[in-house]
Amino acid sequence: MKQNADTRPRFAQVPEAAAQGRVREIYDDFRSCLGAPMVNLIYRHMATEPGCLEWGWATLRPMFVSDAIPAAARSLLASGAVPRPDKAIPREALRAAGVGAEAEAAAKAVLDAYNHANPMNLIALEVLRQALHDDTGGRGDPPTTGAANAPRVPPVLPPMVDPASADPATAELLRRLARQGNGQDDVVVPSAYLHLLPWPALLRLIHETTQILIDREDVDAASRAVATRAATLAAGLRRPATGLPPPSGAAAECIARLNDFFPKALSRMIVIGGWLRSSLPA
């Protein structure tokens, strides 16, 4: 995530490496339940407000464990809203662009992880928005058993790199990638790209490939379709009662702030991430 000019981040966070106590326990549980190697910025930001992450995870955890949210995410991806390129980039073209085997492997691992987690996080954020105003539990279909959802071994990802350490050219590239990923905003760099900072040539290729999608396809329309479908799926899920009151004050504002920004950003990154992964050679 890029810092503002006054060095304050738009979304403060408790980084995974700095998490302690109950926050650390929730982060560990989150990674286990999602089968993902990282904790999304949504939850890292929630951890900055006392009680917010605890309430959010109490709301969401049963819906991950039961396969309700993962099944809804699979349905979202099966809807056909995510475009695919006509053909992958030849490996020879990757090498000619300065993207070596290590960078290619890192890109695949990072994109696989975020393409797996982002649809679930988009639906989860909508569940939290609904739960913020209704703590009685949803009235949709009951959670499934999850028996058909095989355990997923999360990949090992390169660690996220502080963007403040980037040289000026790479910092500008991150701003352009952020504008592509968020639609307009260039402050919040999608976390996936922070894993790939050691390979500037790869980031340049990602920017060029994403621009092809933006030029050829209506990314705004595709991402709106993803967001609409995710909201519909979330509304159809039954939320088990947590026994905890919805957060108020700063914690409630935190949930509202996340829902002001991330549904659009996540929807765009679901579209872009799917396109990028399909653009890499098998």
C-alpha positions in Angstrom: 0.0 0.0 0.0 1.5 3.3 -1.0 2.0 6.1 1.5 0.4 9.5 1.0 2.6 12.5 0.6 2.3 13.2 4.3 3.4 9.6 5.0 0.0 8.5 6.4 -1.5 5.4 4.7 -5.1 5.7 3.5 -5.9 2.4 5.3 -3.9 1.9 8.4 -3.2 -1.7 9.2 -1.8 -4.2 11.6 0.7 -6.1 9.4 0.8 -9.9 9.7 4.4 -9.8 11.0 3.4 -7.4 13.8 0.2 -9.1 14.9 0.0 -10.3 18.5 -2.4 -11.9 20.9 -6.0 -12.3 19.6 -5.2 -10.5 16.3 -2.5 -13.0 15.6 -4.8 -15.9 16.4 -7.5 -14.6 14.0 -4.9 -14.0 11.3 -3.7 -17.6 11.6 -7.3 -18.9 11.7 -8.1 -16.8 8.7 -5.3 -18.3 6.6 -6.3 -21.8 7.6 -10.0 -21.3 6.9 -9.4 -19.7 3.5 -6.6 -21.9 2.4 -4.7 -18.6 1.6 -1.1 -17.7 2.5 -1.9 -14.1 3.3 -4.4 -11.9 5.2 -6.2 -9.3 3.0 -5.8 -5.6 3.8 -9.5 -5.5 4.7 -8.9 -7.6 7.8 -5.5 -5.9 8.5 -7.3 -2.6 8.6 -10.2 -3.9 10.8 -7.5 -5.0 13.3 -6.7 -1.3 13.9 -10.1 -0.7 15.6 -10.7 -2.5 19.0 -13.4 -5.2 18.6 -13.9 -4.8 14.9 -11.8 -7.7 13.7 -13.1 -9.9 16.5 -16.8 -9.2 15.5 -16.0 -9.5 11.8 -14.3 -12.9 12.2 -17.0 -14.2 14.5 -19.5 -13.3 11.8 -17.6 -14.8 8.9 -15.8 -17.8 10.3 -18.8 -20.2 10.4 -19.6 -19.2 6.8 -16.1 -20.1 5.7 -15.9 -23.3 7.6 -19.3 -24.5 6.3 -18.2 -23.7 2.8 -21.0 -21.1 2.4 -18.7 -18.2 1.3 -16.3 -20.4 -0.7 -19.2 -22.0 -2.6 -20.6 -18.5 -3.3 -17.2 -17.5 -4.6 -17.0 -20.5 -6.9 -20.5 -19.5 -8.2 -19.3 -16.0 -8.8 -16.3 -17.2 -10.8 -18.5 -19.6 -12.8 -20.8 -16.7 -13.8 -18.5 -15.9 -16.8 -18.0 -12.2 -15.8 -14.2 -12.5 -15.9 -12.9 -12.2 -19.5 -10.0 -14.3 -20.7 -7.3 -13.5 -23.3 -7.4 -15.2 -26.7 -4.0 -16.7 -26.0 -1.2 -16.7 -23.4 2.0 -14.7 -23.7 4.7 -17.1 -25.1 7.4 -17.9 -22.6 10.0 -16.6 -25.1 8.2 -13.2 -25.0 8.4 -13.2 -21.1 12.2 -13.9 -21.3 12.6 -11.2 -23.9 10.8 -8.7 -21.6 13.3 -9.6 -18.8 10.9 -11.9 -16.9 12.9 -14.9 -15.8 11.8 -18.3 -14.5 11.8 -17.1 -10.9 9.7 -14.1 -11.6 7.2 -16.1 -13.7 6.8 -18.6 -10.9 6.3 -15.8 -8.4 3.7 -14.2 -10.6 1.8 -17.5 -10.9 1.8 -18.2 -7.2 0.7 -14.7 -6.2 -2.1 -14.5 -8.8 -3.3 -18.0 -7.9 -3.5 -17.0 -4.2 -5.2 -13.7 -4.8 -7.6 -15.0 -7.4 -8.6 -17.7 -4.9 -9.0 -15.2 -2.0 -10.4 -12.1 -3.6 -13.9 -13.5 -4.6 -14.3 -14.8 -1.1 -13.2 -11.5 0.4 -15.6 -9.5 -1.8 -18.6 -11.6 -0.7 -17.4 -11.5 2.9 -17.2 -7.7 2.8 -20.8 -7.6 1.6 -21.8 -10.0 4.4 -20.3 -7.7 6.9 -22.0 -4.7 5.5 -25.4 -6.4 5.8 -24.5 -7.7 9.3 -23.6 -4.2 10.5 -27.2 -3.2 10.2 -28.8 -6.6 11.1 -27.3 -8.8 13.8 -30.2 -11.4 13.8 -28.6 -13.6 11.1 -29.5 -13.9 7.4 -32.5 -15.6 6.0 -31.1 -17.2 2.9 -30.1 -20.8 2.2 -28.5 -22.7 5.1 -24.7 -23.2 4.9 -23.6 -26.3 3.1 -21.5 -28.9 4.9 -18.4 -28.2 2.9 -17.8 -31.9 2.2 -17.2 -31.3 -1.5 -14.7 -28.6 -0.8 -11.3 -30.3 -0.7 -8.7 -28.8 1.6 -6.4 -26.4 -0.2 -2.7 -26.2 0.5 -1.8 -22.5 0.3 1.3 -21.6 -1.8 4.3 -20.0 -0.3 4.5 -16.4 -1.6 7.4 -13.9 -1.8 7.0 -11.6 1.2 5.3 -8.2 0.6 7.9 -5.4 0.2 7.4 -1.9 1.7 6.6 0.3 -1.3 8.5 3.1 0.4 11.7 1.2 -0.5 11.0 1.4 -4.3 13.1 3.6 -6.5 11.2 6.6 -8.2 10.6 4.7 -11.5 9.1 1.7 -9.7 7.1 3.9 -7.4 5.5 5.6 -10.4 4.9 2.2 -11.9 3.1 1.2 -8.7 0.9 4.3 -9.0 -0.1 3.4 -12.5 -0.9 -0.2 -11.4 -3.0 1.2 -8.6 -5.0 3.4 -11.0 -5.6 0.3 -13.2 -6.6 -1.8 -10.2 -8.8 0.7 -8.5 -10.3 2.6 -11.4 -9.0 6.0 -10.4 -7.3 5.9 -7.0 -3.5 5.6 -7.1 -2.9 5.6 -3.3 -3.8 2.1 -2.4 -1.6 -0.3 -4.4 -3.2 -3.8 -4.7 -1.3 -6.0 -2.2 -0.6 -8.6 -4.9 1.8 -6.3 -6.6 3.8 -5.7 -3.4 4.9 -9.3 -3.4 6.4 -8.8 -6.9 8.4 -5.6 -6.2 11.7 -7.5 -6.5 10.9 -7.9 -10.2 10.3 -4.5 -11.9 10.4 -6.1 -15.4 7.5 -8.3 -14.3 5.5 -5.3 -13.0 6.1 -3.5 -16.2 4.8 -6.5 -18.2 1.7 -6.7 -15.8 1.0 -3.1 -16.4 1.2 -3.5 -20.2 -0.9 -6.7 -20.2 -3.5 -5.1 -17.9 -3.7 -2.1 -20.3 -4.5 -4.4 -23.1 -7.5 -5.7 -21.1 -8.6 -2.1 -20.3 -8.2 -1.1 -24.0 -10.0 -4.1 -25.4 -12.7 -4.9 -22.8 -15.1 -2.8 -20.7 -13.4 -3.5 -17.4 -15.8 -1.2 -15.6 -18.8 -3.1 -16.9 -17.2 -6.5 -16.1 -16.3 -5.4 -12.5 -19.8 -3.9 -12.0 -21.2 -7.3 -13.0 -18.9 -9.0 -10.5 -19.9 -6.7 -7.7 -23.6 -7.0 -8.4 -23.4 -10.8 -8.5 -21.3 -10.9 -5.3 -23.9 -8.7 -3.5 -26.7 -11.0 -4.7 -24.9 -14.1 -3.6 -24.1 -12.6 -0.2 -27.7 -11.6 0.3 -28.7 -15.3 -0.2 -26.5 -16.6 2.6 -27.7 -17.3 6.1 -25.6 -15.7 8.8 -25.4 -17.7 12.0 -26.1 -15.5 15.0 -22.9 -14.5 16.8 -24.3 -13.3 20.1 -22.2 -10.2 19.6 -23.7 -6.8 19.0 -22.7 -5.0 15.8 -19.8 -2.6 16.2 -20.5 1.1 16.7 -18.5 4.2 16.7 -15.1 4.0 15.1 -15.4 0.2 14.5 -18.7 0.7 12.5 -17.0 3.6 10.6 -14.2 1.2 9.7 -16.6 -1.3 8.1 -18.4 1.5 6.3 -15.0 2.9 5.1 -14.0 -0.5 3.7 -17.3 -0.9 1.9 -16.9 2.6 0.3 -13.7 1.6 -1.4 -13.0 -2.2 -1.6 -16.1 -3.6 -3.4 -15.0 -1.7 -6.6 -11.3 -2.4 -6.1 -11.8 -6.1 -5.4 -14.2 -6.5 -8.3 -11.7 -4.9 -10.7 -8.8 -7.0 -9.3 -10.9 -10.2 -9.7 -11.3 -9.2 -13.4 -7.7 -8.1 -13.9 -6.2 -11.0 -11.9 -8.1 -13.6 -13.9 -7.0 -12.0 -17.1 -3.3 -11.8 -16.0 -3.2 -15.4 -14.8 -4.7 -16.6 -18.1 -2.1 -14.5 -19.9 0.8 -16.5 -18.4 2.0 -19.7 -20.1 0.9 -23.0 -18.6 
